[in-house]
Amino acid sequence: RCKLLQPFGPKLPEGTHPVQCHLLGLEAMLRTRPFTAQRIYGMGFIVIVMMIILGIHCCFVFLNYFPKLWSWDAVLVLLVYHVFFANLLASFYGCIMTDPGLVPPNWGFYMGDETKRRRYCKMCNVWKPDRTHHCSICNRCILNMDHHCPWINNCVGFYNRKFFIQLLSYVYLSLVVVVIFTVPELWNRVGLLTRDSGVTNPTLEWISTIFLTCAFCMSLLLLCTLTNFIKFHMKLVLENYTTIENLEREEGARSKFDIGRRRNWEQVFGSQAWLWWLPMHTQASRPIGDGVRWRVHYTRVIDEDEELPHE
């Protein structure tokens, strides 16, 4: 019950081998963002984010669990935490460095059998595929643009939306571990310090407790902030909406690109469920599609101007 929207893109020369098309897709998937002046100026936000991440990390690891090594419970907690933390860093790097999606050169100059209207970007001088928007901050068109995020100094688009969702998830899981396992430590510390039960260096103990309390409060604040934010973006992925499209949607309307929750999710995370956790692009874990052509539900959409009622 779905059909594929064919692109207006350049017609491939006759005799083009499928492997060549496959290699072009891999090249687009692995392309990194160049360091332009705008990118360099925006690195200040990334420095702030890294300071917060490393501050919470160091307080939790060195003030909370480092003195408890090598007990089995401390090793287990740190092992689980560092799995989340390592994936957090990898997905953060992917968000920052992965090109979100560039309109293919000369795309849109070959009409083929298509009769639908095309959109043209006067800033980039390119035809815009479906779901492509111009970012005024990046000063370019982005395939399947979701939004521009200053905290990663990059747009969230077709090729790095997976990393953005993974980043939110791994930050959330890391913060959950920090909050849960810092509560008993703070309780014990405050109890010892208030009872004055023979602490060898109370000044140093108070200072470390203050730092640990600050890390706990920051983690709790971030957890409360991220909860609804993650739910919102997960919902968008499952309904095949972007943030920009969601702003324009009518109440109760379903996306014309909605082809089922499982397939919507696979368009972002790939078809191999056992690799959805992996914060890197491989041939088995890459997003499905090319960001230019999109499958649509034919019972809901006929063309750009007419929409059928859906069940």
C-alpha positions in Angstrom: 0.0 0.0 0.0 3.0 2.3 -0.5 4.6 3.8 -3.5 8.0 5.3 -4.1 8.3 9.0 -5.1 10.8 9.1 -8.0 13.3 11.9 -7.9 13.7 14.7 -10.4 17.4 14.0 -10.2 19.8 13.5 -13.0 19.2 10.5 -15.1 22.0 8.0 -14.7 24.0 7.2 -17.8 23.0 3.9 -19.5 25.1 1.1 -18.4 25.8 2.5 -14.9 26.6 -0.4 -12.7 24.6 -0.8 -9.4 27.8 -1.0 -7.5 28.6 2.6 -8.6 25.2 3.8 -7.2 26.0 1.8 -4.0 29.4 3.5 -3.6 27.8 7.0 -4.1 25.4 6.2 -1.3 28.2 5.1 1.0 30.2 8.3 0.2 27.2 10.5 1.1 26.7 8.5 4.3 30.3 8.9 5.5 30.8 12.5 4.4 31.9 14.8 7.3 31.2 18.5 7.7 34.0 20.9 6.7 35.2 23.3 9.3 33.9 26.6 8.0 34.1 29.9 9.9 30.6 29.5 11.1 31.4 26.0 12.4 34.4 27.2 14.3 32.5 30.1 15.9 29.8 27.6 17.0 32.2 25.4 18.9 31.7 27.4 22.0 28.4 25.6 22.7 30.2 22.2 22.3 32.8 23.3 24.8 30.0 24.1 27.3 28.4 20.7 26.7 31.7 18.8 27.1 32.4 20.7 30.4 29.0 19.7 31.8 29.4 16.1 30.6 33.0 15.7 31.9 32.2 17.5 35.2 29.3 15.1 36.0 31.4 12.1 34.8 34.5 13.0 36.9 32.4 13.6 40.1 30.5 10.3 39.7 33.6 8.2 38.8 36.3 9.7 41.0 34.4 11.0 44.0 31.8 8.3 44.2 33.1 4.9 42.9 36.8 5.2 42.6 37.4 4.8 46.4 35.2 1.7 46.3 37.3 -0.2 43.7 37.7 -3.2 43.4 34.5 -4.4 45.1 32.3 -6.4 42.7 29.3 -3.9 42.9 31.5 -0.9 42.1 33.0 -2.7 39.1 29.6 -3.7 37.9 28.1 -0.2 38.2 31.2 1.4 36.5 31.1 -1.2 33.7 27.5 -0.5 32.9 28.0 3.3 33.2 31.0 3.4 30.9 29.2 1.4 28.2 26.6 4.1 28.1 29.2 6.9 28.4 31.3 5.5 25.6 28.3 5.3 23.3 27.3 8.8 24.4 30.7 10.2 23.3 30.6 8.3 20.0 27.1 9.5 19.1 28.0 13.0 20.1 30.9 12.9 17.7 28.6 11.5 15.0 26.1 14.3 15.6 28.8 17.0 15.3 30.9 15.6 12.4 28.5 13.8 10.2 27.1 15.8 7.2 23.3 15.7 7.7 22.7 15.5 4.0 23.6 17.5 0.9 21.4 17.8 -2.2 23.1 15.8 -5.0 24.7 17.8 -7.7 22.4 18.7 -10.6 19.5 17.1 -8.8 16.2 18.2 -10.3 17.2 19.0 -13.8 15.8 15.8 -15.2 12.0 15.6 -14.9 11.4 12.1 -16.3 7.8 11.2 -16.0 7.1 13.4 -13.0 4.5 16.1 -13.2 4.6 17.3 -9.5 5.7 20.8 -8.6 9.3 21.4 -7.6 10.7 23.7 -5.0 13.8 25.9 -5.8 16.2 27.3 -3.3 17.4 30.8 -4.4 20.1 30.8 -1.8 21.8 27.6 -2.9 20.5 27.6 -6.5 19.4 24.0 -6.3 16.1 22.2 -6.7 14.9 21.0 -3.3 13.7 17.3 -2.9 10.8 16.5 -0.6 11.5 17.3 3.1 14.6 19.4 2.3 14.9 22.8 3.8 17.4 25.6 3.8 19.2 26.3 7.1 20.1 30.0 7.4 22.8 29.2 10.0 24.6 26.5 8.0 23.8 28.5 4.9 22.9 25.4 2.8 20.0 23.1 2.1 19.7 20.0 4.4 18.1 16.7 3.3 15.2 15.7 5.6 16.0 18.6 7.9 14.7 18.2 11.4 16.2 21.3 13.1 19.4 23.2 13.7 20.9 22.3 17.1 23.4 24.7 18.5 24.5 22.2 21.1 26.0 20.0 18.4 26.8 22.9 16.1 25.1 21.1 13.2 21.8 20.5 11.6 19.9 17.3 12.4 19.2 15.8 9.0 18.9 12.5 7.1 22.4 11.1 7.8 22.8 12.2 11.5 19.3 12.0 12.9 20.1 8.5 14.2 23.1 9.8 16.1 21.0 12.6 17.6 18.4 10.2 19.0 21.1 7.9 20.2 22.8 10.9 21.9 19.7 11.8 23.8 19.1 8.1 24.8 22.7 7.5 26.0 22.8 10.9 27.9 19.5 9.9 29.6 20.7 6.4 30.5 24.0 7.7 31.9 22.2 10.3 34.0 19.8 7.7 35.3 22.8 5.6 36.5 24.4 8.7 38.1 21.3 9.8 39.9 20.3 6.3 41.2 23.8 5.4 42.5 24.7 8.8 43.9 21.7 9.0 46.3 23.0 6.4 48.8 26.5 7.8 48.6 25.3 11.3 49.5 23.1 9.9 52.3 26.1 8.2 53.8 28.4 11.2 53.4 26.0 13.6 55.0 25.3 11.2 57.9 29.1 10.8 58.6 29.8 14.5 58.4 26.9 15.6 60.6 27.6 13.0 63.3 31.3 13.9 63.3 32.2 10.2 63.5 35.9 10.4 63.2 36.4 11.7 59.7 40.1 12.1 59.1 39.9 15.2 56.9 36.5 16.8 57.3 37.3 19.9 55.1 38.3 17.7 52.1 35.3 15.5 52.7 32.9 18.5 52.7 34.4 19.9 49.5 34.1 16.6 47.7 30.5 16.2 49.0 29.6 19.6 47.7 31.0 18.8 44.3 29.1 15.5 44.3 25.9 17.2 45.3 26.3 19.8 42.5 26.8 16.9 40.0 23.7 15.1 41.4 21.5 18.3 41.2 22.7 19.0 37.6 22.0 15.4 36.6 18.5 15.5 38.1 17.8 18.8 36.4 18.9 17.4 33.0 16.8 14.3 33.5 13.7 16.3 34.1 14.5 18.5 31.1 15.3 15.6 28.7 12.3 13.4 29.6 9.7 15.2 27.5 12.3 16.2 24.9 13.2 12.5 24.2 9.5 11.4 24.2 8.8 14.2 21.7 11.6 13.2 19.3 10.9 9.4 19.6 7.3 10.2 18.7 8.3 12.2 15.7 10.5 9.3 14.4 7.7 6.7 14.9 5.2 9.0 13.1 7.7 9.9 10.3 7.6 13.6 11.1 10.4 16.1 11.4 10.3 19.0 13.9 9.7 21.4 11.0 6.9 19.3 9.5 5.4 19.0 13.0 5.1 22.7 13.3 3.0 22.8 10.1 0.8 19.7 10.8 -2.9 20.0 11.4 -4.5 18.6 14.5 -4.7 14.8 14.3 -3.1 14.7 10.8 -0.8 11.8 9.9 2.3 12.3 7.8 2.0 11.4 4.2 5.4 9.6 4.6 4.0 7.5 7.5 4.5 3.9 6.3 4.1 2.1 9.7 5.9 2.6 13.0 8.5 -0.2 12.3 9.4 1.0 8.8 9.4 4.7 10.0 11.9 3.7 12.7 14.0 1.7 10.2 14.3 4.8 7.9 16.3 6.4 10.7 18.0 3.5 12.4 18.4 0.9 9.7 16.7 -2.5 9.2 18.9 -4.6 11.5 17.3 -4.3 15.0 20.4 -5.7 16.8 22.5 -2.7 15.5 20.1 0.1 16.5 22.3 0.8 19.5 25.5 1.2 17.4 26.5 4.9 17.0 28.1 4.5 13.7 27.1 4.0 10.1 27.8 0.6 8.5 26.1 -1.0 5.5 23.9 -3.0 7.9 23.1 -0.1 10.3 22.7 2.9 8.0 19.4 4.7 7.5 17.2 3.3 4.8 16.9 5.4 1.7 18.9 8.3 0.3 17.1 11.4 1.8 15.9 12.3 -1.7 13.2 9.7 -2.6 10.5 8.9 -0.1 7.9 6.2 0.2 4.4 7.6 0.7 1.1 5.9 1.7 -1.0 6.1 -1.4 -4.3 5.9 0.5 -3.5 9.2 2.1 -1.7 11.2 -0.6 -2.4 11.6 -4.3 -0.2 14.6 -5.0 1.1 17.7 -3.4 -2.3 19.4 -3.4 -4.8 16.7 -2.7 -5.0 14.5 0.3 -7.4 11.6 0.8 -9.1 10.9 4.1 -7.4 8.0 5.9 -8.7 5.3 8.1 
